Amino acid sequence: MAATFGICDLFAGPGGLGEGFASLMDDGHKPFRIGISVEKEASAHRTLRLRAFLRNYQMRHGRLPSEYINFHAGLISEPDWSVVDSAAWHLANEDARALELGTQATSVAIDEAIEKLQGTYDDTILIGGPPCQAYSLVGRARSRGKLGYVPEDDERHYLFREYIRVLDKLRPAAFVMENVKGILSSTVESRLVFEMLMEDLASLGTGQAHHYELRAVRIEDGEACLREAQQPSDFIVRSEQFGVPQRRHRVIIVGIRSDCTARLSQARIDVSGSTRSVVDAIGNLPSLRSGLSRGRDRADDWEKTVVDSARTLALICRDSEHPALERVFSALVRNLETGPLRKRISTALPDNYGTTDDDLMCWLERPELRALAQHETRGHMASDLGRYMFAAVFGELHGYSPKAADFPLALSPDHRNWHSGVFNDRFRVQLAKQASTTITSHISKDGHYFIHPDPMQCRSLTVREAARLQTFPDDYLFLGNRTQQYVQVGNAVPPFLARQIAKLILNALDWDE
């Protein structure tokens, strides 16, 4: 009989890593079941709990509840899920916990869950990663600017030790630990955090029957495998190599318990598919306009603003070294003036939705849905729309996003350091025919780093577009306000990547009852 592994998911966020594991199907059997997932942020926990409910409901009924389909489509307000299915809701509240790791109360709750996992499943898997702010290069730069900031006192540096404590207590068949690349260079007390982490992991098993074989996920001849790392950078996983339409590079450490390693060296999965692009993931979604954050926000006001911007850019480029730009902006004026007025929100499913046999789109599109959710734009200042338009056109013609020096002087924002290099990438378009840059929680701020590649739309990405680039399926709803939704998407692990890592680990495990 096929083994079933109980998952313990720490620092779960909205559940991207867990979604990948829980969704894996192997010969009609789901080998991974989430037993407990832990997240302290309230809106992310709500998302996590709702997903746990849907997962439990589908296991009981083989489909999504009609109430969820209607809620997802915006036809009804959020129902009382305990009325929809009390048993599934009870399990969801047991599975998804709003707990802060590192506290005594949380440690007790997790230890109780560990006992249940060990008594319920054939074996267990631990997944997750500590908060990345203290490890990321951006986070460390911000922290240095805080008066009195002492790295040694930042508890986020040490949260990985709680992961180690749970790992030592659970003794799972395998674990996956994920974090930003900045962890490789982060230091505390003049020591590399990554070095301390590897020492802690290597010490597991001292005095025990089994230790953990630590492996990096590597690509060899179009296949992913698990190999010993020769240097710390070997642990960096590049998502675009796994068919994710995003250049997201993260440190991922895989550990296999030494009594389960007989198949470790032979484990491989095919990842030879072509690199996926932004347009592959979001190109079929309905076109929208941005909002105007100041003054009246009407479709005709927006159209006049962007038409004026296109005319100005055409005049600026007429005598420049880029005559092709002038032709494009002149064409944009005609297209915008003759085209239909655009909406800020659309729930319309794309044509032929859910009928493709493309692997990525089969994962993203869910045929049972009645509508598209969370595809709504935010407002931008009128002065930024011209910059968005210029960036999109420039990116399409040149194959890279413009730097500050590439923008016409007339588009220079009112920043003293605009031409100093500090704001070199202040406006970044996502190129249609390439994988996107890393979707981060910064997308919740102003959207300048995440400009849509279509110059006709002059806007930043919607929550749904960001979610698709992160490979969250369309039936995945992010709860909370829009800012919180963006943060959840940006902080997550791409589920499409997680599912492939889950498959690789399953192939590596030599589990014997």
C-alpha positions in Angstrom: 0.0 0.0 0.0 1.3 3.5 -0.9 2.5 5.5 2.1 0.8 8.7 3.3 2.9 11.4 4.9 1.6 14.0 7.3 2.8 17.5 6.6 3.9 20.1 9.2 4.1 23.5 7.6 5.8 26.2 9.6 5.8 30.0 8.7 3.1 28.9 6.1 2.0 32.3 4.8 -1.0 31.8 2.5 0.0 28.2 1.9 2.0 28.1 -1.3 4.5 25.5 -0.3 1.8 23.4 1.4 -0.5 23.7 -1.7 2.2 22.2 -3.9 2.7 19.2 -1.6 -1.0 18.6 -0.9 -2.0 18.8 -4.6 0.4 16.1 -5.7 -1.3 13.0 -7.0 0.7 9.7 -7.5 -1.2 6.8 -9.2 -4.5 8.0 -7.9 -3.2 8.5 -4.4 -2.4 11.7 -2.6 0.8 10.9 -0.7 1.0 14.2 1.3 -1.7 15.4 3.7 -1.3 18.7 5.7 -1.7 17.9 9.4 -0.8 21.4 10.7 0.2 24.7 9.2 1.2 27.6 11.3 1.0 31.3 10.4 0.8 34.3 12.7 -0.4 37.1 10.3 -4.1 37.4 10.5 -5.1 37.8 6.9 -2.7 35.2 5.7 -4.0 32.8 8.3 -7.6 33.4 7.1 -6.5 32.5 3.5 -4.7 29.4 4.8 -7.7 28.3 6.8 -10.1 28.7 3.9 -7.8 26.7 1.7 -7.6 24.0 4.3 -11.4 23.9 4.4 -11.7 23.6 0.7 -9.1 20.8 0.7 -11.0 18.9 3.4 -14.3 19.5 1.6 -13.0 18.2 -1.7 -11.6 15.1 0.0 -15.1 14.4 1.4 -17.2 15.4 -1.6 -14.9 15.3 -4.6 -15.6 18.9 -5.7 -15.6 22.5 -4.5 -18.7 23.6 -2.6 -21.2 25.6 -4.7 -21.2 28.2 -2.0 -17.5 28.8 -2.6 -18.0 29.0 -6.4 -20.6 31.7 -5.8 -18.5 33.5 -3.2 -15.4 33.4 -5.5 -17.5 34.8 -8.3 -18.7 37.7 -6.1 -22.3 36.6 -6.2 -22.7 36.2 -2.5 -20.9 37.4 0.7 -18.6 35.0 2.5 -20.8 32.3 4.0 -20.5 30.6 7.3 -18.3 27.7 6.3 -19.2 25.7 9.4 -22.8 25.6 8.1 -21.6 24.5 4.6 -19.7 21.6 6.1 -19.1 21.5 9.8 -16.7 18.5 9.7 -14.5 20.1 7.0 -14.5 23.4 8.9 -13.6 21.7 12.1 -10.6 20.0 10.4 -9.6 23.3 8.8 -9.4 25.0 12.2 -7.3 22.1 13.5 -5.0 22.2 10.4 -4.5 25.9 10.0 -3.3 27.6 13.3 -2.9 31.3 14.0 0.2 31.0 16.2 3.4 32.9 16.6 6.4 30.6 16.4 9.0 31.0 19.2 6.5 31.4 22.0 6.0 28.8 24.8 2.3 28.4 24.1 3.0 27.8 20.4 5.7 25.2 21.2 3.2 23.3 23.3 0.5 23.4 20.6 2.9 22.2 18.0 4.2 19.4 20.2 0.7 18.2 20.6 0.1 18.3 16.9 3.4 16.4 16.3 2.1 13.5 18.5 -1.1 13.4 16.5 0.8 13.4 13.2 3.0 10.6 14.3 0.0 8.6 15.4 -2.0 9.2 12.3 0.3 8.9 9.2 2.9 6.4 8.0 5.5 9.1 8.4 5.9 12.9 8.3 7.4 15.7 6.3 8.4 19.2 7.6 8.2 22.2 5.3 8.5 25.9 5.6 11.0 28.8 6.1 11.6 31.4 8.7 10.6 35.0 7.9 13.0 36.4 5.4 13.2 40.1 6.4 16.3 39.8 8.5 18.0 37.7 5.9 17.1 39.6 2.7 19.5 42.2 1.4 16.7 44.8 1.3 15.6 43.9 4.8 19.1 44.2 6.2 19.6 47.6 4.5 16.4 48.9 6.1 17.3 47.6 9.5 20.7 49.3 9.4 18.8 52.6 9.0 16.9 52.0 12.3 18.3 53.9 15.3 19.7 51.5 17.8 19.3 48.4 15.6 21.4 45.5 16.9 21.4 42.5 14.6 22.2 40.1 17.5 18.9 41.2 19.2 16.7 40.7 16.1 14.7 37.6 16.9 14.0 37.0 13.2 17.7 35.9 12.9 17.0 33.1 15.3 13.5 31.9 14.3 15.2 29.2 12.2 16.1 27.6 15.5 12.4 27.0 16.2 12.3 25.2 12.9 15.3 23.1 14.0 13.5 22.4 17.3 10.4 21.1 15.6 12.6 19.1 13.2 14.3 17.4 16.0 11.0 16.7 17.8 9.2 15.5 14.7 12.0 13.5 13.1 10.3 13.5 9.7 11.2 11.3 6.8 12.2 14.5 4.9 12.2 18.3 5.4 12.3 21.3 3.1 13.6 24.6 4.3 13.2 27.7 2.1 14.5 31.2 2.3 15.8 34.2 0.4 19.3 34.3 -1.1 20.3 36.9 1.5 20.6 34.2 4.1 23.8 33.1 2.4 25.5 36.4 3.3 23.7 37.5 6.4 25.8 37.7 9.6 25.2 37.8 13.3 28.0 38.2 15.8 30.5 38.1 12.9 29.3 34.7 11.9 27.4 33.7 8.8 23.8 32.8 9.6 23.8 30.1 6.9 26.9 28.6 8.5 25.2 28.4 11.9 22.1 26.9 10.2 24.1 24.2 8.5 25.9 23.3 11.8 22.5 23.0 13.5 21.2 20.7 10.8 24.3 18.6 10.7 24.2 18.1 14.5 20.7 16.5 14.2 21.0 12.8 14.9 23.7 13.1 17.4 22.9 10.3 19.9 20.0 9.2 17.7 19.6 6.2 15.4 19.4 8.3 12.2 20.7 11.6 10.9 19.8 13.7 7.9 21.4 13.7 4.5 21.4 17.3 3.3 20.8 17.9 -0.5 20.5 20.7 -3.0 17.9 20.6 -5.8 20.0 20.6 -9.0 19.3 20.5 -12.7 21.1 17.9 -14.8 20.3 17.2 -18.5 16.8 18.6 -18.2 16.0 16.7 -15.0 15.9 17.8 -11.4 17.7 15.7 -8.8 19.0 15.9 -5.3 22.8 16.3 -5.0 25.3 17.1 -2.3 26.2 20.8 -2.3 29.8 21.7 -3.1 29.3 25.3 -2.0 26.4 27.3 -0.4 25.2 28.8 -3.7 24.4 25.2 -4.9 21.3 25.5 -2.7 19.8 28.3 -4.8 16.8 27.1 -6.8 15.9 29.1 -9.9 12.1 28.9 -10.4 12.1 29.6 -14.1 14.0 26.3 -14.6 10.9 24.5 -13.3 8.4 26.2 -15.7 7.5 29.0 -13.3 7.0 32.3 -15.3 9.1 34.2 -12.8 12.8 34.6 -12.1 12.5 33.8 -8.4 15.7 32.6 -6.9 15.5 31.1 -3.4 17.7 29.0 -1.1 16.1 25.5 -0.6 17.6 22.9 1.6 16.2 19.3 1.4 17.0 16.8 4.1 16.3 13.1 3.9 16.4 10.9 7.0 19.2 8.4 6.7 17.0 5.3 6.9 15.0 6.5 3.9 17.9 7.3 1.5 18.2 4.0 -0.6 16.6 5.7 -3.6 18.1 9.2 -3.0 20.8 9.2 -5.7 18.4 7.8 -8.4 15.5 10.3 -7.7 14.9 12.5 -10.8 12.0 14.3 -12.4 11.7 15.8 -15.9 11.8 19.6 -16.0 12.9 20.0 -19.6 10.0 22.1 -20.6 10.7 25.6 -22.1 10.9 28.7 -19.9 7.5 30.3 -19.4 6.9 34.0 -19.9 4.7 36.7 -18.5 2.4 36.5 -21.5 2.1 32.7 -21.1 0.7 33.2 -17.6 -1.4 36.4 -17.8 -1.8 37.1 -21.6 -5.3 35.8 -21.8 -6.7 37.8 -18.9 -9.1 40.6 -19.6 -7.6 44.0 -20.4 -8.2 46.7 -17.9 -7.3 50.4 -17.2 -5.7 51.7 -14.1 -7.6 54.0 -11.7 -6.8 57.7 -11.3 -5.8 58.2 -7.7 -6.4 61.9 -7.7 -9.4 63.8 -9.0 -12.2 62.1 -10.9 -11.8 58.5 -11.7 -13.8 57.8 -14.8 -13.0 55.9 -18.0 -13.1 59.0 -20.2 -10.9 60.9 -17.8 -8.4 58.1 -17.8 -8.5 57.8 -21.6 -7.9 61.6 -22.1 -4.9 61.4 -19.6 -3.2 58.5 -21.4 -4.0 59.9 -24.9 -2.3 63.2 -23.9 0.6 61.2 -22.5 1.0 59.2 -25.8 0.8 62.5 -27.9 3.5 64.1 -25.7 5.7 61.1 -26.0 5.3 60.9 -29.7 6.4 64.6 -30.0 9.4 64.0 -27.6 10.6 61.0 -29.6 10.1 62.6 -33.0 13.5 64.3 -32.9 15.2 61.7 -30.8 17.5 58.8 -31.6 14.5 56.4 -31.4 12.2 57.0 -34.4 10.5 53.6 -33.8 9.3 54.9 -30.4 7.6 57.9 -32.1 5.7 55.6 -34.5 4.5 53.4 -31.6 3.2 56.3 -29.5 1.4 57.8 -32.5 -0.2 54.4 -33.1 -1.2 54.3 -29.5 -3.0 57.6 -29.8 -5.1 56.3 -32.6 -5.8 53.0 -30.9 -6.8 54.6 -27.6 -9.1 57.1 -29.3 -10.9 54.5 -31.4 -10.9 51.6 -28.9 -13.6 50.9 -26.3 -13.5 52.5 -22.9 -11.9 50.1 -20.5 -13.0 48.9 -17.1 -11.0 48.7 -13.9 -12.3 45.3 -12.9 -13.3 42.2 -14.9 -14.6 38.9 -13.6 -15.1 37.5 -17.2 -13.3 34.1 -17.7 -11.0 34.1 -20.8 -12.2 32.4 -24.0 -11.8 28.6 -24.0 -11.0 28.8 -20.3 -10.0 25.4 -18.8 -9.8 23.6 -22.2 -6.0 23.7 -22.9 -3.6 20.8 -22.4 -0.7 23.2 -21.6 0.8 22.0 -18.2 1.0 25.5 -16.7 -2.4 26.6 -17.8 -4.0 23.3 -16.7 -2.6 24.1 -13.3 -3.8 27.7 -13.3 -7.2 27.4 -14.8 -10.0 25.6 -12.9 -12.9 24.7 -15.2 -15.5 24.6 -12.3 -15.1 28.4 -11.8 -17.9 30.8 -12.9 -15.8 33.9 -12.8 -12.3 35.4 -12.4 -11.5 36.8 -9.0 -9.3 39.6 -7.7 -8.6 41.0 -11.2 -9.0 44.7 -10.3 -6.6 47.5 -10.8 -5.5 50.1 -8.3 -5.2 53.8 -8.8 -2.1 55.6 -10.0 -1.2 59.3 -10.2 -1.8 60.7 -13.7 1.9 61.7 -13.9 2.9 58.1 -13.5 0.7 56.8 -16.4 3.1 58.3 -19.0 6.0 56.7 -17.3 4.2 53.3 -17.3 3.4 53.7 -21.0 6.9 54.7 -21.9 8.4 51.7 -19.9 6.0 49.3 -21.6 6.8 50.5 -25.1 10.5 50.7 -24.5 10.6 47.2 -23.0 8.7 45.8 -26.0 11.1 47.4 -28.5 14.4 46.8 -26.7 13.8 43.6 -24.7 14.8 45.2 -21.4 13.2 47.6 -18.9 14.4 51.2 -19.2 16.7 52.7 -16.6 16.3 56.2 -15.3 18.7 57.6 -18.0 16.5 56.1 -20.7 13.4 58.1 -19.7 12.8 61.5 -21.5 13.6 64.4 -19.2 9.9 65.5 -19.5 9.0 62.3 -17.6 11.5 62.7 -14.8 9.7 62.5 -11.4 10.3 65.1 -8.7 13.1 63.2 -7.0 16.4 64.9 -6.3 18.3 61.6 -6.8 16.5 60.5 -10.0 19.7 60.8 -12.1 22.1 59.7 -9.3 21.6 56.0 -9.8 19.7 55.5 -6.6 16.4 55.3 -8.5 17.8 53.6 -11.6 15.1 50.9 -11.5 12.3 53.0 -10.0 10.0 52.0 -12.9 10.3 48.4 -14.1 8.1 46.9 -16.7 7.5 43.1 -16.8 8.6 42.0 -20.2 5.9 40.0 -22.0 8.2 37.4 -23.6 10.3 36.7 -20.6 9.8 35.4 -17.1 8.9 38.1 -14.7 11.2 39.5 -12.1 10.7 38.3 -8.5 7.2 39.0 -7.2 7.9 40.4 -3.7 5.7 41.9 -1.0 6.8 45.4 -2.3 4.2 45.0 -4.9 1.7 46.1 -2.2 3.3 49.6 -2.2 3.1 51.5 -5.5 3.4 48.9 -8.2 6.2 50.8 -10.0 8.4 47.7 -10.1 5.5 45.6 -11.6 4.3 47.5 -14.7 2.0 45.5 -17.0 3.7 45.0 -20.4 0.7 46.2 -22.5 1.1 50.0 -23.0 -2.6 50.3 -23.8 -3.4 49.4 -20.1 -0.9 51.8 -18.4 -1.0 50.1 -15.0 0.6 47.8 -12.5 -0.3 44.1 -12.1 -3.5 43.1 -10.4 -3.6 40.6 -7.5 -4.7 37.9 -9.8 -1.9 38.6 -12.3 0.7 38.6 -9.5 -0.9 35.3 -8.2 -0.6 33.7 -11.7 3.0 34.7 -12.0 3.5 33.0 -8.6 1.5 30.0 -10.0 -1.4 30.2 -7.6 -4.4 28.6 -9.3 -7.3 30.8 -10.2 -9.6 29.2 -7.5 -7.1 30.4 -4.8 -8.7 33.4 -3.0 -6.5 35.7 -0.8 -8.5 37.2 2.1 -8.0 40.6 3.7 -7.7 44.0 2.0 -5.9 44.4 -1.3 -2.6 45.5 0.3 -2.7 42.3 2.5 -3.5 40.2 -0.6 -0.5 41.6 -2.5 1.8 40.9 0.6 0.5 37.3 0.8 1.2 36.7 -2.9 4.7 38.3 -2.7 5.8 36.4 0.3 4.7 32.9 -0.9 6.5 30.0 -2.5 5.2 29.2 -6.0 2.9 26.2 -5.6 3.9 24.9 -9.1 7.5 24.8 -8.0 6.5 23.3 -4.6 4.6 20.5 -6.3 7.7 19.5 -8.4 9.9 19.5 -5.3 7.3 17.3 -3.6 7.4 14.9 -6.5 11.2 14.8 -6.4 11.1 14.1 -2.6 8.5 11.4 -3.0 10.7 9.7 -5.6 13.7 10.0 -3.3 12.0 8.4 -0.2 12.6 4.7 0.4 9.8 4.3 2.9 9.3 0.9 4.4 6.5 0.2 6.9 
